[in-house]
Amino acid sequence: MTPVRRRLIWPFLLLLLFPLVASWFAYPVTHLPPGFGVFPPLFVAPPPGFNLGVFIIAAITAAVILLLLFVPQWFGFIPTTPRPQPTPVGLPWWFWLGAVLLLFFWWLMWARVSVFGDLVYYAFTPLWWGFILVLDGIVYHRSAGYSLLASRPKVFGSSVLVSAVGWFLFEYFNYFALGNWYYPNSSMVALSHGTVVLLFLVAYTTVWPAVFEWYTLLNSLPRFVARYGNGPRIALPGTPLLGVGLAMMVALVFYPYPLFWGLWVGTLAVIAGSLIRLNIPTPFSDVAQGNWSPLILMALSSMFNGFFWEMWNFGSTHPNPLPITNPNYWTYDVPYVNVMHIFSEMPLLGYFGYLPFGLLVWVMFIWAGKVFGFETDLLKR
């Protein structure tokens, strides 16, 4: 094992181990959080209700983020000249295949009909793969024949594998947060538990590819890219970031409700810190040079994709009393700010959690590429 791989792997192992060790002391009887190991995760306990003070702080933070996105010049960004827009080409064949898959399984999942037998139970994943193919086809059209599927097939395939493992990792950390989300339908559909588990593992393959397709799509908008290309230079120190992230993951175990957001931010700090301290390029490296476009566009990619996640998730169960057919349906138990919902499940402020999630998706992909030796470039050089 090379020294670089070794120095990347040990922080990751600590990230997995520290919450378990902390749980030994936080839960002196069971030594594990309630519900730990139940898969798919189910409801554990009701979290604290609405807290006006926490809501105000979160709302102010969200407002600052929105100001940065809409008026970046207020934060020291200087306008730059956009690169030329490539000449569009025709839509590829997989765009039309994706459109058929998307529309058919969207209808099937929301209509919840049994005319196709048990196929309705399996609609979630092909719907998302149809959407991914549609996004890739649009990128191909706008980028003069460049897309992940057409031009970076190995990178695209690697993102599928990392996605399958990566989301399972988040499910593991979610146990320590006492279930920020859970899957109430997973035990209610007319499928065996083994089949449901397999459906979940297959569904996990769609997360990274979908976010990355959004990122390549946003990068096909030259004016949007140039908007955040020349801003303040901020260099994050790798080792302190790594230490803060590990400390946050330990604290999360003892204070799962006040630090529920640490599931994402702590993991991001550990993975990003381990990369930064080895001078491995990340979106934070570009920020150190004043280029915020990669970081902001990836964060927005996750948020935009999150809108569709929540929309299709909501429609797969509402309105009632149609039969329950989507085992992948999830709902949230977000403490303190679980009000003002969009699509009934996700609170409005919860959408801002997609921003660090997008960065976490990316740095985990870069980390995996360095450890396992595969390419991680998403854009044309």
NORHUZI-V151411 format. One record per pair of residues at least 12 apart in sequence whose ideal C-beta (glycine too) atoms are under 8 Angstrom apart, sorted by the first residue. I is the first residue (numbers start at 0). GAP is how many residues later the second one is. If there is no record, write none. Layout:
BEGIN
I GAP
I GAP
END
This chain:
BEGIN
3 274
3 366
4 365
4 366
6 267
6 270
6 271
7 266
7 267
7 270
7 359
7 362
7 363
8 362
10 231
10 235
10 259
10 260
10 262
10 263
11 258
11 259
11 262
11 355
13 232
13 256
14 230
14 231
14 234
14 252
14 255
14 256
15 156
17 228
17 231
17 232
18 154
18 157
18 230
18 231
18 233
18 234
19 12
20 229
21 154
21 227
21 228
21 231
21 232
22 13
22 153
22 230
25 227
25 228
31 143
32 142
32 143
32 145
32 220
32 223
33 144
34 140
34 143
34 144
35 139
36 138
38 132
38 158
38 161
39 131
39 142
39 143
39 146
39 156
39 157
39 160
39 287
40 130
40 133
40 134
40 138
40 140
40 141
40 142
41 137
41 140
41 141
41 142
41 144
41 145
42 136
42 139
42 141
42 290
43 134
43 135
43 138
43 289
44 133
44 134
45 287
46 131
46 210
46 213
46 286
46 287
46 288
46 291
47 209
47 287
47 288
48 286
48 287
48 289
49 286
49 287
49 288
49 289
50 284
50 285
50 286
53 282
53 283
54 281
54 282
54 284
54 294
57 278
57 279
57 291
57 294
58 290
60 291
61 287
61 290
64 287
64 290
68 227
68 231
71 155
71 156
71 159
74 156
74 157
75 155
75 156
76 150
76 151
76 153
76 154
76 155
76 215
77 152
77 153
78 147
78 148
78 151
79 146
79 149
79 150
80 145
81 140
81 141
81 143
81 144
82 139
82 142
82 143
83 138
84 137
85 56
85 57
85 58
85 60
85 134
86 57
87 53
87 54
87 56
88 51
88 52
88 55
88 56
89 51
90 46
90 47
90 49
90 50
91 45
91 48
91 49
91 55
91 58
93 39
93 42
93 43
93 55
94 38
94 39
94 41
94 42
94 43
94 45
94 46
95 41
96 33
96 36
97 31
97 32
97 33
97 34
97 35
97 36
97 37
97 38
97 39
98 31
98 34
98 35
99 30
100 25
100 26
100 28
100 29
100 32
101 25
101 28
101 29
101 31
101 32
102 27
103 26
104 18
104 19
104 21
104 22
104 25
105 21
105 206
107 12
107 15
108 14
108 15
108 18
108 203
108 206
108 207
108 216
108 217
109 202
109 205
109 206
111 204
111 210
111 211
111 213
111 214
113 209
117 72
117 73
119 205
120 68
120 69
120 70
120 78
120 204
120 205
120 206
121 77
122 193
122 202
122 203
123 75
123 79
123 188
123 192
123 202
123 203
123 204
124 74
124 77
124 78
124 80
124 81
124 203
126 185
127 75
127 78
127 82
128 77
130 79
130 177
131 74
131 77
131 78
131 81
132 16
134 75
134 78
134 79
134 82
135 12
135 13
135 14
135 77
135 80
137 79
138 74
138 77
138 78
138 81
141 75
141 78
142 73
142 77
142 237
145 234
146 69
147 61
147 64
147 65
147 68
147 230
150 229
151 223
151 225
151 226
153 220
153 221
154 219
154 220
154 221
154 222
154 223
155 53
155 56
157 207
157 210
157 211
157 216
157 217
157 218
158 49
158 50
158 53
158 206
159 45
159 48
159 49
160 44
161 46
161 202
161 203
161 206
162 41
162 42
162 43
162 44
162 45
162 46
163 37
163 38
163 40
163 41
164 39
165 38
165 41
165 42
165 195
165 198
165 199
165 202
166 37
166 40
167 33
167 36
169 93
169 97
172 76
172 90
172 94
173 89
175 73
175 76
175 77
175 80
175 87
176 75
176 79
176 83
176 85
176 86
177 78
177 79
177 155
178 154
179 80
179 83
179 152
179 153
179 154
180 149
180 150
180 151
180 152
181 148
181 149
181 151
182 17
182 144
182 145
182 146
182 147
183 145
183 147
184 132
184 139
184 141
184 142
184 143
184 144
185 14
185 141
185 142
187 136
188 135
188 136
188 137
188 138
190 136
195 131
198 128
198 129
199 127
199 128
202 125
206 154
207 153
207 157
209 95
210 87
210 90
210 91
210 94
210 147
210 150
210 151
211 89
211 149
211 153
211 166
213 86
213 87
213 88
213 90
213 91
214 82
214 83
214 86
214 143
214 147
214 163
215 162
215 163
216 84
217 79
217 82
217 83
218 78
218 160
223 73
224 68
224 72
225 67
226 66
227 63
227 64
227 65
227 68
227 69
228 61
228 62
228 63
228 64
229 60
229 61
230 56
230 59
230 60
230 61
231 58
232 54
232 55
232 56
232 57
233 53
233 54
234 52
234 53
235 36
235 37
235 40
235 48
235 51
235 52
236 39
237 34
237 35
237 36
237 37
237 38
237 39
237 40
238 34
238 38
239 33
240 28
240 31
240 32
240 35
241 27
241 28
241 31
241 32
241 35
242 30
243 22
243 25
243 29
244 20
244 21
244 22
244 23
244 24
244 25
244 26
244 27
244 28
245 20
245 24
247 14
247 17
247 18
247 21
248 13
248 17
248 18
248 21
251 14
256 78
256 79
257 77
259 74
259 75
260 92
263 89
263 92
263 93
263 96
264 91
266 93
267 88
267 91
267 92
267 95
270 89
270 92
270 93
270 96
271 12
271 87
271 91
273 93
274 88
274 91
274 92
274 95
279 86
279 90
280 85
281 80
281 81
281 84
282 12
282 15
282 76
282 79
282 80
294 64
297 60
297 61
297 63
297 64
298 55
298 56
298 57
298 59
298 60
299 55
299 58
300 57
301 52
301 53
301 55
301 56
301 57
301 59
302 48
302 49
302 51
302 52
302 55
304 49
305 40
305 45
305 48
305 51
306 44
309 32
309 33
309 35
309 36
309 41
310 32
312 13
312 15
312 16
312 17
312 30
312 32
313 29
313 30
313 31
314 28
315 12
315 13
316 12
317 26
329 15
330 14
331 13
331 14
331 15
331 18
333 13
333 16
336 12
336 13
337 12
END
